[in-house]
């Protein structure tokens, strides 16, 4: 258990003479390393924060962000990954007592969906046009529709926000009669 403990060693030599050694030993509570992180989109910053529990001040903190970038040593790190994929992020902490711990999490960097509503449209009166968005998980049009396409027959500027894994892309198209 943590605290200061007295340890006693009693040794007897080959002729039966005992000797005793008493030593105070300190047992420290090791750090419990933990961190928070989000799920970034490609090209957007991710914030990582050290939320470790320690019984002594931090002597050393090292972040390995898993992408070959230089190690960081602050309590919070903001980083931008340059490629889609998964990255193993490691946080190593050592306290002033020399106690150490580390943790590793996987961060997934997602790409925003590609959305191209195509060129603007010119309609004859009474005609309709279907505006189709590229595949994504969810959609929100300025008409409040949540489908991958809408049918319009009137003048206007129409936009869609497409979402894949929290990464959002927008595109706009103009329809005129």
N, C-alpha and C positions, 0 to 999 in steps of 0.2 A: 504494500500500500504506500501511497505517497507520504512523504514526511522524512524526518530525521530518525534514523534507527541506529542503535548500538549493536555492533556485530562483534562477537567474541570468538576467538580461536584458541583452543587449548590443545597443545601438542606435548607429547611425552617422548623423550628420546629413548634410545635403546637400553639405558640403564635405569629407566623408570623415573627420571627427573622431569616434572611437568613445567611448562612455561605457558603463559597466557598473554595474548595480544588482544587489545580492545580498540576498536576503530569506529568512529561515527561515519555513517554512510547516509547520504541524502538521496532519496528516491523522488524524482520529479514526475509530474503529470505530463505526458507527451502531448504535443499539439494534435488536434484533430482537424485535418485540412479538408476544406470544402470550398467550392466556388459556384458562382452563378454565371449563366450565359444565355444568350438568345440563339435564334436560328436566323442567320443573316442571309440576305440576298446578295448575289454577286455584285461587287462594286460598292456595297453599302457597309458602313462600319458595324462591328459587333463590339459590345461592351462585355468584358469579363471582370468579375469582382471576386477578390479573396474574402470569404466569409468564414475563415478558419476560427476555431476556438483554441485559445492559448492561455496557459497559466503564467507565462513569462513573456517579456517583449520579444518581438521578432528580431533576429540577428541577420537573417538572410531569407530572401524570397526570390524564387526563380520561376518564370513562366516560359515554357516551351510551347509555342503556338502551332507546332506540327507542320509548318510549311517552309521551314528553312530560314525564316526571318530571324534577326538577332533576338536573343533572350531578353525579356523584360524583367524589371525587378520592383515595380510599384504595386500598390494594393489594388488598383484598378487599371485595366488595359483596354484601350480602344484600338481595334485592328481592322484592316480591310484585306480580305482574301482576294487574290487575283484569279482564281480558277474555281469552277464548280467542283464539288466533291466533299469527301469527309476528311476531317483532320483530327488527330488525337492530340488534345491539349493537356499538358501536364503542368501542375503547380506543385513545386517543392518548397517546403517551409522548414527553417531551422530556428529554434528559439535561443535565447541567451544562455540557457543551461546546456546547450548542445543536443537537445532532443529534436528529432526530425520526423517528418511525415510527408507524404505526397499523395496526390490523387490524379486520376486521368479521366477525362470525359471526351466523348466524340462530338465534334461540332460538324453539322451538315450545312454546307453552303449551297443554296439553290439558285437556279437561274430564273429570272423573270420570264413569263411567257412571251412569245413573239406574237404580236397582234398587228395585223395590217388590214384595215377595213377597205382598202383599195382606193381607187380614184373617186373624186366627187362625181355625183350623178345629175344628169339633166333629164327631167321627166316631162312627158306630155301630160296635159290635164287628164285626170282620171286613171293614170297609170300608177302602178306600185313597183317598188323595188325591195328586194330582200337584201339586207345588209348582214353579212356573215362574219363572225369573228373566228379567229384561229382557235384550235383546241386549248382549253384551260380548265381548271377545276371549278371556278365560279365566275360569274359575270354580273355586272351591274351597269345597265344602260341609263342614260339621262332620262329615258322614258319610264324608268323604274322596273323595266323588264329584267329578268334574271336568267334568260335563255341565251344560247350561243348565237342566235340571230333574231332580227326583228324585221317586220314588214312595214314600210312607210309609204305614204302617198302624198305627203305634203312637204312644203318647203321647210327647211330647218337644218340646224347643225346637230348631228347625232354623234355621241361619244359612248364608248364602252370602257369600263375598267375591268380587266381580266386578272384573276388571282390564281397563282399556283404556289402552294406551300407558303402563303403569306407574302409572296413577291408579286407586286402589282405593276401592270403595264396598261397604258391608256392609248387610245387612238381616236381620231375624229374624222368624220366625213360630212360633206355638205351635200344636201339634196335640194335642187331648185327646179321649179317648173317653168 
